[in-house]
Amino acid sequence: MTLLRVVKTLGLAQLQDGGRFGCRHLGVTQGGPLDWLAAGLANRLLGNAADACVVEIPWGGFSVRAEQDTTLALCGADLGATLDGKPVSHNASFRVRAGQQLDCRSPRSGVRGYLATPDGFKAPRLLGASATVGRERLGGLQGDGRSLQLDDQLSAGSRRPAPVSLSPDDYFDLSAPAILSMLFAAEYAQFSGHSLFAVTNHSWAVDNRADRMGVRLTGPRLVYQGPGLVSTAIPLGSIQVPPDGQPIILLQDRQTIGGYPRIGALTPLAVARLAQCAPGQPVRLHTLGQEAARQQTLLWLQRLQ
Amino acid sequence: MTPRIERVAVDALCVHLSDAIDPDLLPWLQAADQALRQRFAGCLIDLVPAYTSLLLHYDLVQLSEQQARAWAAEALQDLQPAATRSGQLHQLPVWYAPGVGPDLRAVATRLGCSQRELIRRHSQPVYQVYALGFAPGFAYLGLLDPALALPRLATPRQQVPAGSVAIAERQTAIYPLPSPGGWHLLGRMPLPLFDPHTPPYSLLQPGDQVQLVAIERYEFIRLGGDPTPCEAPA
């Protein structure tokens, strides 16, 4: 039974669950919400599994009408959402009555909002997940990789949990400067000494070449001095440096294999924070040891339980 | 063989068996793949082989990097190349023609041979599937006859049709889905390469062998191929 009907969309909003795992050796990308933390928190507000299916809403411009009474939750970017014109609290769950319209307008902070429903949105599972990957024609409401369309009908569980909200400590302050943790890894030892210094001691800007595959940063030129590389598989958050010296940080929809040298990788938490940075926004990188980065990740994963 | 294990992310190690592409490495890669899958079992999130390496993405909730390194080293010690070839031999039909292989003429001219000779040399070898990547079911096939090796196109095409048979450097491949692409297109293969509904999902698997068989237009259409010509070269 339809719970929500899409009544407005920019064509960018997509269904995303935790992503596809165990099939990257077939060339299938990972997918999943870019800000996995916000998606997980939206789910937690409703008592869902952290990887239940949500709508990722980049840049707002997305409205749904409720066809049944329900409870919804919104996290991530503050999209100035209203319910029948009245503001709804952000980073919280809230009750919605049949006939009411939720409008996600435009970002006041961050880029991507996440809308969750009780037990997650229903969508076919392909290769273990419902995550939408347009390029691969996989996932989403029809399973063919399409983003949500006008008049699409979304269904979910029938629970109606009581409204709750996050404490401010549970999530990033998206209006604060973005400081992204990275590990030196992969080919870092073959970058020039100046590059290793510059990567964490200069400010970077998010380029407008930024999508679900990767985000390019502009700033000091990083210089790789090693030999040409045979292509290898690439993990989430890899900071690859093409010959122009401007790094590209690879996100959830990256291609599985690539051949550019890498100076390191962002931590999963930094990937989530980067997903909320708009083109032109300054970001800084700082390094973390591997075990510290692991402990930080574990701490945040625990909060999603 | 002593693999080099390097950190590539907070929860991923890359196991390098060599730094150069070598057909003799395939049985070693397969043996390493099997040994690592067995050792890591439920702590493995993804294991992704490429030409000379395997990316080991482990569950950081269950394993520290130190443990993961120790397990990888243990799994890889006394590694022996896979004794039996697990791969299948696939004979894949290809319609080589300028409409569906818009670079056929230019490549033949650059190599100073006839189109017929180019087709013969491209379809003669038995290729190995080195790895799957770039797109679901996209198999990196090698090694291409060195006389046919060309750098990638200076400007990639915006849209390469599904089934396109392409070459670049010492590699050849077939595009499973329409996508942008920078390889030289010689023809088109009519059969589907990837089906997300049915295991094992990808027609070609690492370690398989592929032989390309030149076919005529009527046969291509009979097999369900789409003969719509490509966009003009970029």
Interface residues (C-beta under 8 A of the other chain):
Chain A: F21 G22 C23 R24 H25 L26 G27 V28 L126 L127 R135 E136 R137 L138 G143 L183 A185 A186 P227 V230 S231 T232 A233 I234 P235 L236 G237 S238 Q255 T256 I257 R262 A265 T267 P268 Q290 E291 A293 R294 T297 L298 L301
Chain B: E6 R7 V8 A9 V10 D11 A12 C14 H16 D19 A20 I21 I45 D46 L47 V48 P49 A50 Y51 T52 S53 L54 L55 H57 L60 V61 S64 E65 A131 L132 G133 F134 A135 P136 G137 F138 Y140 L177 S179 F194 P196 H197 P200 Y201 S202 P206
